[in-house]
């Protein structure tokens, strides 16, 4: 007869190994859909142990010949941005990016031109699912959405040139 403690230890060990394998597999395959994934790096630094993480070259990446493109992202968690459309309020997660985002990442747009969409600072790119939630089956191009965040309070954003389907 197997001692119950030994059986519990064996099960707990198998669970830990399974969770560790799942975590490592997820980290290694997260960006498999990016064709240039080996060329994409996130560079951050701390000036001292007590300082916050920051980017070493926000606007002067061109001084480094090894760097082909650079982009900035600001991630907003749920409830940090608010969208209002057709008198309904939504609090989705979101990312604010600069105009060079599609030079670094090769996401495909379902509708629109990814070479020009981010040149309009009032443009917003929606996932297909969220667009259907806001507008139904109606084409969202040219529709207005009220957008609020701590960084961009009260700005009106126009869905312009398309939808982005992120896999």
C-alpha positions as MATLAB code, in Angstrom:
seq = 'XXXXXXXXXXXXXXXXXXXXXXXXXXXXXXXXXXXXXXXXXXXXXXXXXXXXXXXXXXXXXXXXXXXXXXXXXXXXXXXXXXXXXXXXXXXXXXXXXXXXXXXXXXXXXXXXXXXXXXXXXXXXXXXXXXXXXXXXXXXXXXXXXXXXXXXXXXXXXXXXXXXXXXX';
ca = [
       0.000    0.000    0.000;
       1.293    3.414   -1.005;
       1.464    5.982    1.732;
      -1.046    8.817    0.937;
       1.630   11.490    1.480;
       3.878    9.929   -1.169;
       1.006    9.833   -3.639;
       0.147   13.470   -2.942;
       3.816   14.456   -3.407;
       3.973   12.583   -6.699;
       0.787   14.289   -7.959;
       1.983   17.726   -6.855;
       5.343   17.178   -8.589;
       3.607   16.109  -11.820;
       1.363   19.195  -11.629;
       4.347   21.519  -11.128;
       6.234   19.988  -14.065;
       3.130   20.308  -16.237;
       2.653   23.983  -15.295;
       6.337   24.721  -15.884;
       6.244   23.035  -19.301;
       3.094   24.999  -20.251;
       4.696   28.292  -19.193;
       7.954   27.651  -21.087;
       6.099   26.452  -24.200;
       3.892   29.560  -24.143;
       6.919   31.865  -23.811;
       8.800   30.139  -26.635;
       5.876   30.119  -29.084;
       4.169   33.429  -28.224;
       5.336   35.251  -31.355;
       5.404   32.393  -33.857;
       3.055   34.287  -36.186;
       5.606   37.110  -36.591;
       7.763   36.305  -39.618;
      10.559   38.542  -38.329;
      10.402   37.417  -34.695;
      14.155   36.828  -34.467;
      14.756   40.504  -35.317;
      12.355   41.954  -32.715;
      13.780   42.910  -29.337;
      12.436   44.902  -26.426;
      15.191   47.055  -25.020;
      14.786   48.512  -21.536;
      17.163   49.703  -18.876;
      17.388   50.963  -15.310;
      19.712   53.835  -14.516;
      19.898   52.731  -10.890;
      18.363   49.968   -8.764;
      15.711   52.395   -7.491;
      14.768   53.895  -10.869;
      11.927   52.779  -13.122;
      12.449   50.786  -16.301;
      12.873   53.081  -19.303;
      13.855   52.999  -22.952;
      17.504   53.854  -23.635;
      16.791   55.477  -27.007;
      13.231   56.720  -27.291;
      13.634   59.086  -30.204;
      17.242   58.678  -31.296;
      17.354   55.044  -32.406;
      18.736   56.237  -35.750;
      22.075   56.814  -33.968;
      22.416   53.025  -33.728;
      22.956   51.503  -37.190;
      21.967   48.036  -35.958;
      18.442   49.240  -35.194;
      16.290   49.246  -38.329;
      13.049   50.511  -36.752;
      11.721   51.433  -33.359;
       8.173   51.711  -32.065;
       6.520   52.777  -28.840;
       3.605   51.072  -27.142;
       1.490   52.159  -24.192;
      -0.576   49.312  -22.788;
      -3.933   50.107  -21.171;
      -5.531   47.537  -18.916;
      -9.288   47.080  -18.659;
     -11.038   50.128  -17.142;
      -8.148   52.470  -18.051;
      -9.753   53.560  -21.320;
     -13.389   54.202  -22.066;
     -15.126   54.084  -25.424;
     -18.598   55.424  -26.041;
     -20.519   54.419  -29.137;
     -24.273   54.649  -29.761;
     -24.846   55.813  -26.156;
     -23.192   52.666  -24.743;
     -19.943   52.679  -22.750;
     -17.191   50.084  -23.090;
     -13.979   49.576  -21.117;
     -11.757   47.360  -23.277;
      -8.053   46.701  -22.977;
      -6.035   48.602  -25.540;
      -2.647   49.630  -26.822;
      -1.619   53.053  -28.103;
       1.126   52.765  -30.714;
       3.074   55.146  -32.904;
       3.145   55.299  -36.702;
       6.064   52.863  -37.027;
       4.243   49.956  -35.322;
       3.609   48.082  -38.591;
       7.256   48.519  -39.621;
       8.237   46.372  -36.629;
       5.272   43.997  -36.315;
       3.647   42.337  -39.326;
       0.016   42.119  -38.249;
      -2.381   42.023  -41.180;
      -5.364   44.350  -41.507;
      -8.640   42.874  -42.639;
      -9.594   46.233  -44.178;
      -7.337   49.190  -44.900;
      -3.717   50.000  -45.585;
      -1.314   49.344  -42.738;
       1.242   51.678  -44.349;
      -0.993   54.731  -43.851;
      -3.463   53.916  -41.052;
      -1.222   55.068  -38.206;
      -0.234   58.333  -39.895;
      -3.597   59.689  -38.710;
      -3.172   60.267  -34.974;
      -6.942   60.072  -34.486;
      -7.238   56.641  -36.098;
      -8.281   53.616  -34.101;
      -7.829   49.982  -35.078;
     -10.346   47.509  -33.724;
     -10.402   43.752  -33.641;
     -13.146   42.219  -35.745;
     -14.960   40.948  -32.645;
     -14.932   44.340  -30.917;
     -16.004   46.108  -34.116;
     -19.018   43.799  -34.356;
     -19.809   44.545  -30.710;
     -19.751   48.310  -31.411;
     -21.248   48.527  -34.895;
     -22.831   45.158  -35.654;
     -22.444   44.132  -39.280;
     -22.114   47.753  -40.458;
     -18.804   48.778  -42.055;
     -16.966   50.694  -39.269;
     -14.863   52.911  -41.530;
     -15.718   56.556  -40.890;
     -17.764   55.831  -37.749;
     -17.100   57.965  -34.691;
     -16.202   56.634  -31.266;
     -15.695   58.792  -28.166;
     -12.420   57.801  -26.531;
     -11.235   58.728  -23.040;
      -8.070   57.827  -21.192;
      -5.829   59.498  -18.616;
      -3.414   60.413  -21.433;
      -5.927   61.444  -24.106;
      -8.985   62.820  -22.247;
     -12.109   63.508  -24.276;
     -10.679   62.892  -27.730;
     -12.951   61.775  -30.563;
     -11.412   58.977  -32.574;
     -12.638   57.977  -36.022;
     -12.436   54.365  -37.169;
     -10.431   54.981  -40.314;
      -9.061   52.573  -42.868;
      -9.813   49.324  -41.230;
      -9.839   46.590  -38.736;
      -6.961   44.615  -37.350;
      -7.438   40.933  -36.666;
      -4.891   39.882  -34.050;
      -4.501   36.125  -33.924;
];
